[in-house]
């Protein structure tokens, strides 16, 4: 993660080449270009690009004893003499014709590096260099305690994001299954899931840390005791036990990731717990304090019953092991409940399909028999049709249950498919015809949401003309985000998700100094067009674009950091957020240019793209701290989906011409 080029005799062109390369190395932590007297960085666009969009881990940049003097002022934006960067290898710098003024580049360095210094704690050591003031040197050094705290916090965020990305990739099959089930009106399949309130997020991420938090929360609630109204309720676990849980139980369980790890936990011998406590000396020290304070804590709590007092007794190892076993039992019970709910819903869906396939099966005579004897089995003719629907439809809904079968809450065997259970729901649905239309109405609702959002944000004329041909569109993104926020009857505004209209964002330092046309403007003015826009996963080279010049002469097109690409329809795949500015020189005399751009995915509950076509939206995102890591982007938008609608209602769907068909 370190690149050291101190005193190796770099030339100007070699230094600029290294700066261009450094901006594309995600694992770079420290870069030194110090003590190269032939290098003149004054006016270098490559350095400004690195300062403005550094690799996520870059914390230290050493530029000691270099020359930052410039002999000319920068050219106005859009004039000659400005170097292309990122996509096109080139030489030269950002200077053009003008009056000598060295202060402009110092100001540009401070502006370009502001976010990196503030959000990531990046330090830039330029001691001994000429062309920079003493005040600028102090500012760039970034030695304040706040900077050190920001660097530490960001390092933790990067580590957390890496773990989240790995868990997300491991959960791709589960996510695909989630949306396949969703299309059939089924609940999520059991997959690292516990608890009803946060089940969807946990299904996607497989986040054991969240599972542990949910377990502790559920355990605390279950521990509330009935007390006189004037007395404060006490929770099941004391502060000391919660400390044991956080310092010892949590890291112990997190060390065994996934279902396999949880199976091992149930069989782990207590000796392993004692060894874990012994190795983790810091946590053990904290737990020793717990042991010493437990008695006094219990003595001070008047009115505690024997159960709660006994919960704080025993050695640290005993208390930790009890937590581990309790979590394993709780986890398995939540998994059983979810599987039971899924089996019940599978039979309800199959019953609905039975009614659609046999609309006249319930004659007056059969209906009367059912009313007279509700527990009687179906007539043989009906049984034959039930077996037929099971053979024809059940395999599509999901795999058959295998032994050992689970038990439902009443202790009865619960499996899929089951003729007896299916007959029960066939009878139940007979008098509830509204449920037969639920699946269709959900599909129609999504179609209405999409069409309304497209008309509002893309324009009715553009929708009728077909924006697809231009690979443009903005309405589907807001329809998708509104849907993930729980809406089918209205569309939220872009500001509800922290988005801005492209052009309203702060203009970057490099963009202001370099010539080039933003991709949105190039398309609108007829200078360029998108031939292909596809998503391929997330992160490095996730967005594939093929661009073609449509102007009489060459044009430099800029795809800015923060630009957003949406999917065209309800594919339930990740929308993509560009995380590094890319410039492409397009020539009408040359073949179309294909570029691959780094991009974060935006909505955690959807799967990775695998070559699906995408569209450039009019929206952008420019929160510098959030856009720095994939995990932060997920956290931002998942939070927006969860909280959307709490303070304001979405714009209701109304006044849209035409009919809405099923997807």
N, C-alpha and C positions, 0 to 999 in steps of 0.2 A: 503493500500500500504506500510505499515511499519512492519518490523519484528524485535523485540528487544529481544535479548538473553543475555543482559549484566549481568554478575555476577550470572549466574544461575548454575554454576558448571558443565559445559559441559565437556564431555570426548572427546578424539581424535575421536573416531568412531562416536559419536553423531554430532560433528562439521562437519565432512566430509559428513555425511548424510544430514545435513542441507544445506551445500554448493551445493550438487547435486540437492536437491529439489529446492533451490533458483533459479538455472539456468533455471528451467522449469516453473517459475511463471511470466507470462507476465505483471501482474499489480504491481509487486514489485518495490517500489520507494526507499526504504532505508532498509538496513540490518545492524544490530549491533551484533557482536560476542565478544565485548570487555570484559575485566576483567574476563576471564576464565583461571586461572593459569595452569590448567591441560592440556590445549590444546597446542599441538606443530604443527604448520602449516608448518614448514620447510620441503620442498619437496612435499607438497600436490598438487597433480594433480587436485583435485577438485577445489581448489582455482584458479589455473591457468585457468581452463576451464571457471570459472565464470568471471574472468577478461577479457578473450579473447572473449567470446560470452555472454555478460551480457543480462538480460532481457531488453527490449527496454526502459523501464521507470526508470531503476535503476540509480540513481544519486549520492547516498551516501552510502559508505561502511565503517563502523567503525570497526577497528581491533586493538584497543588500548590495551596496556599491555598484549600482547601475545608473544609467543616464536616462532621466525622464524629461529632458528638455525638448521642446518643440520649437521649430523656427517659423512656423506659420500657423494661422488659425484654422479651425475646421471649416470645410466647405459646407454650405447650406444643404439641407436634405434634398436629395433628388438631383444633385449636380454631379459632374464628372469627377474623377479622381478618388472615388470611394471604393474600397475593396469589398468584393463579395466574401462571405464567410460560410462556415459550417459545411454546406454541401459541396461547393465548388472550391477546389484548391486554388489559391491565388497568392499574390505577393503584394507588397505595398502597405500603406496604412490609411488611417482615416483623415489624413491631412489633405488639404487642397490649397488653392491659391488664396491669399489673404494677408492680413497684417500680423506680424509676430506678436504672440501673446501666449506665454507659457501657462497662465493660470487656468485656461479652459480645460486642459487635460487633467490637472489635479482635481478640479471640481467634478469632472466626469468620472474619475476613479472613485471619489468619495460617494458619488450618487450611485454608481453601478454596484458598489460593494455594500451599500447600506443594509439591504435585506439579509445578506449572508452574515454580516457582523452582528446584526441585531437578533436574528432568528436562530442562527446556527453557531454563533460564537467564533466565527472564523477570524484568525489572526493573520495580518499581513505585515511582515517585518521588512521594511525598506530602509533601515538605518544605513547611513553612509552614502545614500544615493543623492544625486543632484537633480534639481528640477522640481523638488517637492518641498513645501514649507515645513517648519518644525511642527506646527499645529497639525498639518495633514499627516505627518509621520506618527504623531501621538494617536490621532484618531484611527488610523489604519492598524496600529499595533493592537488596539482593542483589549487592553489589559484590565478593564474594570471587572469587579466581581460579578456584575450582571452578565458579562460575556461568558465568564467561566461557567456560571449556572446554566446559561443558554446552551453552551456546548455539551454539558453533561446531560441535560434534558434531551437534546436532540440525539445524542448517541444512544440513549435508552429508547427513544422513539424508533430509530433505525433498526435496533435489535428486535424490538417488538414487531415492527412491520415485517421483518424477514420471517419471523415465526408465523405471522398471520398469512403471509403469501404462501408459505409451505403448506399450511393447513388448508388454505383455499384450493390449492392445486390438488391436494389429496381428496378434496370433497367434490370434485367435478362430476363424478358419476352420481353422487347423491343429489347435486343440484339439477342435473338433467332429469333424474327421477322425480324430483320435487315438482318441476314444471310439467312433466308428462302426467303426473297424478293430478296436478291442478287443473289441467285441461279436461280431466274426467270428473272433476268435482270431488277428488279424494284428498284426505289429509296426508301430510308428509309421511314417508316411510320412516321407520325407526332407524336412526343413524346418528349416534352421539347426541341424543336428544333427551332432555329432561325438563319437566315443568311446562305448563301451558303458556304462560305469559311471554316467555322468550324463546319458545320452541323453534320458530322459523329461523332466527338468527343463529341459534346453536346448531341447528341442522346443517346450515351452510358452512359455518366456520369450524365446527367440531372443537370448539374452544373449551378445554377442560377448566381453564381459569374461570370462565363465566359459569360453567356448571357448578364449580365449587362455591362461587359467590351465591348462586341461586339456592344451593343446598343449605348454606349457612342461614340465608334469609328465611327459607322455609322452616328450618329447625327452630329459629328464634320465634317465629310466629306460632308454631305448634307448642312452644313452651309457655305461652301466656297463661296465667292462672286467674281464676275468678277471685277478685278481691272486692272489699267494700268500695263504693264509688269514690270515697274521698282519698283512697290510697292509690299510689302510682303502680302501674303494672310492672312487674319485673320479667325479664326475658329468661329463657332457659339457661343460657350460658353467661357466666360472669365475664368481666373484662379480661381476667387472667386466662380463661379458657379460650376466649377469642384470640388472645395473643398466641397461645399455643397453636391454634388452628392456622393463623397467618404465617407464623415463623417456622413451623415444623411440618404440619399436615399438608399445607398447600404445596410447598416445594417437593415433598415426598411423593405426592400423587402426580404432580406435573412431570416428575421424572419418568413416569410410566405412561407415555402418551397413547391414546387410542383405546379401543375395546380390548385389544390383547393385553395392554398394560393393566387395565382394570381387572381382567381375569386373574392376572398374577397377584394383584393386590389382595384379592380374597384368599389366596393361598399363601401369602407371605408369612413367614414365621415371625414371632415377636422379636427374635434375635436380630432380625434385619432392622427393626425399628430402633432397638438400642444402639446398633452400630451407626445408624443414620444420625441419631442424636449426638453420639460421641464425635462423629466427624464434623458435624456442623457446630463448631464450638461457639460461634457468636449467638446462634439461636439457642444453644444449650444454656449459655450464660443468662439470656433473657428468661428462659424457662426456669432456671434455678431461682431467679427472683420471684417467679410465679409460685414455686413450691413454698418459699419462705413466707410469702404474703397471703397464701390461700387461707390459712387458719384465721388470721386477723380479719380478713375480708369477710369470711363467713360469720365470725362473731359479731361484726358490726351490722350485719343485715338482719334486723329483727323481723320475726314473722316468717323466716324461710322454713319451708317444710323439709322433711328428711330427704326427699328425692333430690331437691336442688342442692342441698348441702352435700349429699353423697357424690354429686357430679363433680365436685371440686376436689375429691379425695383421690389418693393413689399417686403413684410416681408419674413423672412426665411421660415416660414410655407408655404406661397404662392408659393415660388420658389420650395420648396421641393415637394409640392403637384403636381405642374405642371410636374415635373420630373416623378413622380409616374404614372400619367395619360398618359404621353407620352410613357413611357415604356410599359404600358399595351396595348396601341393602337399599338405600334410597334410590340410587341410580337404576338398579334392576327393576324396582317397582315402577318408576316413571317410564322405563322402557316397556314394561308389560302393559301399562295403561295405554300407551300410545299404540302399541300393536293391537290391543283390543279395540280401540277406537277405529283403527284402520280397517279391521276385519268387519266391524259393524257397517261402516260406510260402504265397503265393497259389496256387501249383500244388498244394501239399499240401492246402490247404482244398478246392480244386476236385476233387482226387482223392478226398477223403473224401465229397464230395457225389456223385461218380460211383458210389461203392460203395453209398451209400444209395439212389440211384435205380435201380441195377442189382445187386441183392443176389445174383442167381444167374448173373451174367455169367461167373464163373470156373468153367466145367465142369471135370470131371476131365481131359478131353482138352486143354483150353486150359492148365490148370495144368501138365500134363506138358510141353507145348510150351515154356512159359516156363522151366521148370527145365532142359530140354534145350538151349535156345538163348536165354539171357537177353537178348542184344542184338538179337534179331529184332524187326521191327516187328509191331504187332498185326494180327490178321486184319481183313479189310475190314469185316466186320460190327461188330467192336469199334471200328474207326476211325470208322465212321459214328456210333456212340453217343458217342464222345469229341468229335467235332465238334459233336454235338447239345448236349452238356453245356456246351461252350465258348460256343456261341451263346446258350444259355439262362441260364447262371449267371455267366459271366466279367464281363459289364458291371456286375453288382451289386457284385462284389468290388473293382473298381477299373478305371481307364481302361487301355486297351491301350497298350503301350509304343510310342513313336514313335522314328523314326531321328533322330540316330544312337543305336543301341543300345549299352548298356554291355557290357563284358566281365566275366566272372566271374574268380575268382582263378587259373583255369587258362588264361585268355585266350580262352575260348569265348564266343560271343554269348549274352547273357542278356536275355530279353525275356518279356513276358506278353501274351497266352497263347501257349504253345508246345506243339504236339501231342506232339512227341517227349519233351519234359521231363515233360509231364503223364502220358504212358504209363509213364515211369520211376517216378513216385511212385504211380501206381495199382498197379503190381506190388509196390512196396515196402510199401504199406499193406495188401496182401492178407494178409500174415502178422503184422500188428500191429493187431488189432481194438481194442485199448485206446484208440488215438488217436482212433477214431471217436467216442468218448463224451466227449472232453475238453471240447468247447464246451458240451455239455449240462451236464456236471458243474460247470463254472464258474458257470453261471447258477443251478443248484440251490444251489450253495454260497453265493452272494450272498443268495438267498432265505432260507436257513437262518440266515445271519448276521443279517439284518434282523429276522426273526421272533424269534430268541432275544433280541436286544438290546431289542426292543420289550417282550417279556414281562418281562424283568429290570427294565427302567427305567421302563416305563409301567404294568406290572401286567397279569396275564392277564385280569382282569375288564374293565379299561379297554380292552384290545385287542379283546376280544370285543364290547364295547359299541360300539366305534368312536369313538376319539378324534378322528377326522377331522372329525366334526361340530362339535367344539369348537375346531378349529384348534390342537390341542395335541398334543404328542408329544416325547419326548426320546431314544428308543432308536435312531431312524434315524441321528441325528447320530453316535453312537458306533459304529454299524455301518459307516457311511461312512468315518469316520476310521480305524477298525481295518483296513478294506479298503485304504485308501490307505497304511497302514503295513505292508501285505503279508500280512494275515491273512484267512483264510477259515474257520478252525476255532475261533476264539475272539474275545472282545470285550475290549478294553482298558477300564480305568476312566477316568472323566473326569479324575482327577488326573494321569493319564499324559499328558494334553494340556494341562495347566495350567488346567483348568476347575474351577469351584466350583458347588455347589448354590446356586440363587438364594435369597437370604436370609442366606447365610454371608459374603457380601462386606461390606467396610467401607461403612457408611452414609454417604452424602455429606452435607456440611454443609448444602447447600440443602434436601435432602430432609428432614433432621431439623427444619429451621425452618419448612418449608411443610407445609400439610396436603395430603393426596392419598393414594390407595391404589395401590400397585404393581399393574401389570397382572395379574401372576400371582395376587395375592391377590384382586383384583377378580373375576377369573373363578372362582376357587375358592369365593368366598363368594356368588356369584350376583349380584353388583352390575353386572357388565358381561360382554359376550361379544364375540369376534372374528367378524365376518361375512366379511371378506375379508383375507387376508394373501398378498401377492405380492412377488416379487423382480423388480427392474428394473435390471440392471447393478450397479454399485457406486459408492460415494461419495455425492454429493449426491442426496438424495431416492431412494435405491435401494430402500427398503422402503416399500411401500404398504399401509396398514392401514385397514380400515373397522370402527369400533367402535360398539357400541350399548349404551345403558344398560338394565339389567334390574332396577334397584332402584326403589323407589317414588318417590324423589326424585333430584335431581342428584347426581352424583358426579364428583370430579376423579381421573382415572386417570393414573398416571405410568408411562411406558415408560422404564426406566432405562438409562443408559449401561452397556454391557457385556452387555446381554441378547442372546440368540442365537436365531435362527430357522433351522429346518432344512427341507430338502426332504422330501417325503413318501415318495419311493421312489428307485430307482436311475436318476435322470435325469442324474447326473454334472454337476451345476451347482453354483455357489458357494453355500455356506451363508453367512448374513449376520450380522454383528456390529454392534449398535447403537453408534454413537460419540458421540452427544449425547442427553442426557436430554430427553424431550418430555412435556409435560403436556397433557391434553385434558379439557375440561369436558363431560361427557355428561349430557344431559337426556332422560328418558324421553318427554317431551312433544315433543321435537324430532326431526328425521330423524337417522339414523345419521351419525356424523362420520367423514370421510375425512381421514387425515393421511399425510404423506410424510416419512420419517425418513432421516437420513444414516446410512449403514452401510458398513463395510468388508467385503470378501469374505474368506473364511478359507482356502480350499484352492486353491492356485495352479494345480494341474493340471486344474482343471475350468473350464468355460466360464461366461460371464456368464448370469444369469437373464434370461429374456425373457417375464415374466408368468406363470411357473409358480407354482402354489399352494405356500405354505409353512406351517409350524407353529411356534408358540411353544414353546421348550424350557424345561426347568427349570434349564438351565445358564447360567453367566455367566462373563465373563472380565474381570479387573480389573488387568492389568499396565499402569500408567499410561504408562510409556515406550514399550511395545510398541504400545499401542492408538493412539498419537499419529499414526502414518502407516500408509498401506496397505502399504508395503514392509516395515515392521517386523512387521506382523501376518503377512504371508506368510512372512517369515523364521522367525518363532516356530513356526508350525504345520508348515512344511516340515521344520524341524529335529526337531520332535516325531515326525512321521511316519517320518523316517529312523532315529531312535534308539529308537523304541518297541520294547520287547521285548529290549533289550540287558541290562537289569538285572532284568526280571521277565517272566513269561509272561502272556498274556491268559487270561481266564476261559474254559475250553473250553465249547463248545456241548454241552449235555446236558439230558435230561429235558424236552424240549419236545413237547407233544402235537400230533398232526396230521401230515399229509403236507406235503411241500414240493414245489411245482410249479415248473416253469420260469417265468422272468419273461415 
